[in-house]
Amino acid sequence: MHGRIVAMTKHHRLGIAVSAILVAIAAVTAYVTWYGLPVSRAPVTYFEYRYGGFGDCEWFFSNQVRVADLTVTTQDACPGSIAATRNVSQHEMDQFLSALDKSPFRRWRTHYADLGIIDGGGFRLIVEYADGKSQMVDTLNKEPPGMQAFRDALEVLGIR
């Protein structure tokens, strides 16, 4: 009888271990499904953020950041509009990149959409990395997780 209790205890331990592994797998799967895997851990070399909504062309903007050149170029989508390029300091660029890395943008999926909204807006993000990889994220009426941290990074360079 004593041997039987030990066998049951080992069986229960195995069941608990298997359950813990399944819970861990489910947690990782949920995390990857929500955030995705990082596209790259290499430094950002180019960053483009375009956003807009339904309405006049003044609501559509493109912002391009060229890290090595220390430049930010902004242009609206109106016909005949002129792009405005400005230089930023190395300190400002470093602050931007540091703030950007505090957001989960590297893990964002390629598409986020809420098709139940008829009149809305969205953005496209294009990122190029030093290892040659690139990332593109499109949104329509739905924001990816961690959007506030991403907005905080944009504010460092005055990108709206």
PALUMMAR-889678 format. One record per residue (C-alpha): y, x, z. Coordinates in nm, 2 decimals. Each point is the difference from the previous one (the first is absolute). Layout:
BEGIN
<r><north>Y</north><east>X</east><up>Z</up></r>
...
//
This chain:
BEGIN
<r><north>0.00</north><east>0.00</east><up>0.00</up></r>
<r><north>0.24</north><east>0.28</east><up>0.08</up></r>
<r><north>-0.06</north><east>0.15</east><up>-0.35</up></r>
<r><north>0.09</north><east>-0.33</east><up>-0.16</up></r>
<r><north>0.34</north><east>-0.02</east><up>0.18</up></r>
<r><north>0.08</north><east>0.35</east><up>-0.12</up></r>
<r><north>-0.09</north><east>-0.10</east><up>-0.36</up></r>
<r><north>0.22</north><east>-0.30</east><up>0.02</up></r>
<r><north>0.29</north><east>0.21</east><up>0.13</up></r>
<r><north>-0.04</north><east>0.24</east><up>-0.29</up></r>
<r><north>-0.01</north><east>-0.29</east><up>-0.24</up></r>
<r><north>0.31</north><east>-0.14</east><up>0.15</up></r>
<r><north>0.18</north><east>0.34</east><up>-0.02</up></r>
<r><north>-0.10</north><east>0.02</east><up>-0.37</up></r>
<r><north>0.14</north><east>-0.35</east><up>-0.06</up></r>
<r><north>0.32</north><east>0.09</east><up>0.18</up></r>
<r><north>0.04</north><east>0.32</east><up>-0.20</up></r>
<r><north>-0.07</north><east>-0.18</east><up>-0.33</up></r>
<r><north>0.25</north><east>-0.27</east><up>0.10</up></r>
<r><north>0.27</north><east>0.26</east><up>0.08</up></r>
<r><north>-0.06</north><east>0.17</east><up>-0.34</up></r>
<r><north>0.03</north><east>-0.34</east><up>-0.18</up></r>
<r><north>0.33</north><east>-0.08</east><up>0.19</up></r>
<r><north>0.14</north><east>0.35</east><up>-0.10</up></r>
<r><north>-0.10</north><east>-0.05</east><up>-0.36</up></r>
<r><north>0.17</north><east>-0.35</east><up>0.00</up></r>
<r><north>0.32</north><east>0.15</east><up>0.16</up></r>
<r><north>0.02</north><east>0.28</east><up>-0.26</up></r>
<r><north>-0.07</north><east>-0.25</east><up>-0.29</up></r>
<r><north>0.27</north><east>-0.23</east><up>0.13</up></r>
<r><north>0.25</north><east>0.29</east><up>0.03</up></r>
<r><north>-0.08</north><east>0.13</east><up>-0.35</up></r>
<r><north>0.02</north><east>-0.35</east><up>-0.14</up></r>
<r><north>0.34</north><east>-0.06</east><up>0.16</up></r>
<r><north>0.15</north><east>0.34</east><up>-0.06</up></r>
<r><north>-0.22</north><east>0.18</east><up>-0.25</up></r>
<r><north>-0.08</north><east>0.37</east><up>-0.01</up></r>
<r><north>0.28</north><east>0.25</east><up>-0.03</up></r>
<r><north>0.07</north><east>0.08</east><up>-0.37</up></r>
<r><north>0.10</north><east>0.36</east><up>0.09</up></r>
<r><north>0.10</north><east>0.20</east><up>0.30</up></r>
<r><north>0.20</north><east>0.25</east><up>-0.22</up></r>
<r><north>0.38</north><east>0.00</east><up>0.02</up></r>
<r><north>0.19</north><east>-0.25</east><up>-0.20</up></r>
<r><north>0.18</north><east>0.15</east><up>-0.31</up></r>
<r><north>0.13</north><east>-0.32</east><up>-0.16</up></r>
<r><north>0.07</north><east>-0.34</east><up>0.14</up></r>
<r><north>0.12</north><east>-0.31</east><up>-0.19</up></r>
<r><north>0.07</north><east>-0.34</east><up>0.17</up></r>
<r><north>0.09</north><east>-0.29</east><up>-0.23</up></r>
<r><north>0.07</north><east>-0.34</east><up>0.14</up></r>
<r><north>0.13</north><east>-0.33</east><up>-0.11</up></r>
<r><north>-0.02</north><east>-0.38</east><up>0.01</up></r>
<r><north>0.06</north><east>-0.29</east><up>-0.22</up></r>
<r><north>0.36</north><east>-0.03</east><up>-0.10</up></r>
<r><north>0.26</north><east>0.21</east><up>-0.17</up></r>
<r><north>-0.06</north><east>0.36</east><up>-0.10</up></r>
<r><north>0.21</north><east>0.12</east><up>0.30</up></r>
<r><north>-0.30</north><east>-0.07</east><up>0.22</up></r>
<r><north>-0.22</north><east>0.26</east><up>-0.17</up></r>
<r><north>0.04</north><east>0.36</east><up>0.11</up></r>
<r><north>-0.18</north><east>0.32</east><up>-0.07</up></r>
<r><north>0.02</north><east>0.29</east><up>0.24</up></r>
<r><north>-0.14</north><east>0.34</east><up>-0.09</up></r>
<r><north>-0.04</north><east>0.29</east><up>0.24</up></r>
<r><north>-0.07</north><east>0.34</east><up>-0.14</up></r>
<r><north>-0.10</north><east>0.21</east><up>0.30</up></r>
<r><north>0.04</north><east>0.35</east><up>-0.15</up></r>
<r><north>0.33</north><east>-0.08</east><up>-0.16</up></r>
<r><north>0.13</north><east>-0.17</east><up>0.32</up></r>
<r><north>0.13</north><east>-0.29</east><up>-0.20</up></r>
<r><north>0.00</north><east>-0.38</east><up>0.03</up></r>
<r><north>0.07</north><east>-0.21</east><up>-0.31</up></r>
<r><north>0.08</north><east>-0.37</east><up>0.02</up></r>
<r><north>0.04</north><east>-0.24</east><up>-0.28</up></r>
<r><north>0.01</north><east>-0.38</east><up>-0.03</up></r>
<r><north>-0.18</north><east>-0.17</east><up>-0.29</up></r>
<r><north>0.30</north><east>-0.15</east><up>-0.17</up></r>
<r><north>0.05</north><east>0.09</east><up>-0.36</up></r>
<r><north>0.24</north><east>0.29</east><up>-0.04</up></r>
<r><north>-0.01</north><east>0.10</east><up>0.37</up></r>
<r><north>0.04</north><east>0.36</east><up>0.07</up></r>
<r><north>-0.23</north><east>0.19</east><up>0.24</up></r>
<r><north>0.17</north><east>0.16</east><up>0.30</up></r>
<r><north>-0.16</north><east>0.33</east><up>0.11</up></r>
<r><north>0.10</north><east>0.17</east><up>0.32</up></r>
<r><north>-0.11</north><east>0.31</east><up>0.17</up></r>
<r><north>-0.13</north><east>0.00</east><up>0.36</up></r>
<r><north>-0.05</north><east>0.29</east><up>0.24</up></r>
<r><north>-0.33</north><east>0.16</east><up>0.07</up></r>
<r><north>0.04</north><east>-0.14</east><up>0.36</up></r>
<r><north>0.04</north><east>-0.35</east><up>-0.13</up></r>
<r><north>-0.30</north><east>0.03</east><up>-0.24</up></r>
<r><north>-0.21</north><east>0.14</east><up>0.29</up></r>
<r><north>0.10</north><east>-0.29</east><up>0.22</up></r>
<r><north>-0.09</north><east>-0.25</east><up>-0.28</up></r>
<r><north>-0.34</north><east>0.16</east><up>-0.06</up></r>
<r><north>-0.07</north><east>0.01</east><up>0.38</up></r>
<r><north>0.10</north><east>-0.37</east><up>0.04</up></r>
<r><north>-0.20</north><east>-0.09</east><up>-0.31</up></r>
<r><north>-0.31</north><east>0.16</east><up>0.15</up></r>
<r><north>0.04</north><east>-0.22</east><up>0.30</up></r>
<r><north>-0.07</north><east>-0.30</east><up>-0.22</up></r>
<r><north>-0.35</north><east>-0.08</east><up>-0.13</up></r>
<r><north>0.11</north><east>0.01</east><up>-0.37</up></r>
<r><north>-0.27</north><east>0.25</east><up>-0.09</up></r>
<r><north>-0.26</north><east>-0.26</east><up>0.10</up></r>
<r><north>0.15</north><east>-0.30</east><up>-0.18</up></r>
<r><north>-0.21</north><east>-0.18</east><up>-0.26</up></r>
<r><north>0.12</north><east>-0.02</east><up>-0.35</up></r>
<r><north>0.08</north><east>-0.38</east><up>0.01</up></r>
<r><north>0.14</north><east>-0.24</east><up>0.26</up></r>
<r><north>0.08</north><east>-0.35</east><up>-0.12</up></r>
<r><north>0.06</north><east>-0.35</east><up>0.13</up></r>
<r><north>-0.02</north><east>-0.22</east><up>-0.31</up></r>
<r><north>0.08</north><east>-0.31</east><up>0.20</up></r>
<r><north>0.37</north><east>0.09</east><up>0.00</up></r>
<r><north>0.18</north><east>-0.10</east><up>-0.32</up></r>
<r><north>0.34</north><east>0.17</east><up>0.04</up></r>
<r><north>-0.02</north><east>0.33</east><up>0.18</up></r>
<r><north>0.01</north><east>0.37</east><up>-0.05</up></r>
<r><north>-0.19</north><east>0.32</east><up>0.03</up></r>
<r><north>0.00</north><east>0.37</east><up>-0.06</up></r>
<r><north>-0.18</north><east>0.28</east><up>-0.18</up></r>
<r><north>-0.06</north><east>0.34</east><up>0.16</up></r>
<r><north>-0.10</north><east>0.30</east><up>-0.20</up></r>
<r><north>-0.07</north><east>0.32</east><up>0.19</up></r>
<r><north>-0.11</north><east>0.34</east><up>-0.14</up></r>
<r><north>-0.16</north><east>0.26</east><up>0.22</up></r>
<r><north>-0.01</north><east>0.38</east><up>-0.01</up></r>
<r><north>-0.38</north><east>0.00</east><up>-0.07</up></r>
<r><north>0.06</north><east>-0.19</east><up>-0.33</up></r>
<r><north>-0.11</north><east>-0.34</east><up>0.14</up></r>
<r><north>0.22</north><east>-0.31</east><up>-0.04</up></r>
<r><north>0.03</north><east>-0.34</east><up>0.16</up></r>
<r><north>0.14</north><east>-0.33</east><up>-0.12</up></r>
<r><north>0.04</north><east>-0.31</east><up>0.22</up></r>
<r><north>0.11</north><east>-0.34</east><up>-0.14</up></r>
<r><north>0.10</north><east>-0.29</east><up>0.22</up></r>
<r><north>0.10</north><east>-0.36</east><up>-0.07</up></r>
<r><north>0.11</north><east>-0.22</east><up>0.29</up></r>
<r><north>-0.22</north><east>0.20</east><up>0.25</up></r>
<r><north>0.07</north><east>0.32</east><up>0.18</up></r>
<r><north>-0.25</north><east>0.26</east><up>0.09</up></r>
<r><north>-0.06</north><east>0.09</east><up>0.36</up></r>
<r><north>0.24</north><east>0.23</east><up>0.17</up></r>
<r><north>0.30</north><east>-0.10</east><up>-0.22</up></r>
<r><north>0.26</north><east>0.04</east><up>0.27</up></r>
<r><north>-0.09</north><east>0.37</east><up>0.04</up></r>
<r><north>0.02</north><east>0.04</east><up>-0.37</up></r>
<r><north>0.35</north><east>-0.17</east><up>-0.01</up></r>
<r><north>0.11</north><east>0.24</east><up>0.28</up></r>
<r><north>-0.09</north><east>0.29</east><up>-0.22</up></r>
<r><north>0.20</north><east>-0.14</east><up>-0.29</up></r>
<r><north>0.30</north><east>-0.04</east><up>0.22</up></r>
<r><north>0.01</north><east>0.37</east><up>0.07</up></r>
<r><north>0.10</north><east>0.06</east><up>-0.37</up></r>
<r><north>0.21</north><east>-0.32</east><up>-0.02</up></r>
<r><north>-0.25</north><east>-0.17</east><up>-0.23</up></r>
<r><north>0.02</north><east>-0.38</east><up>0.03</up></r>
//
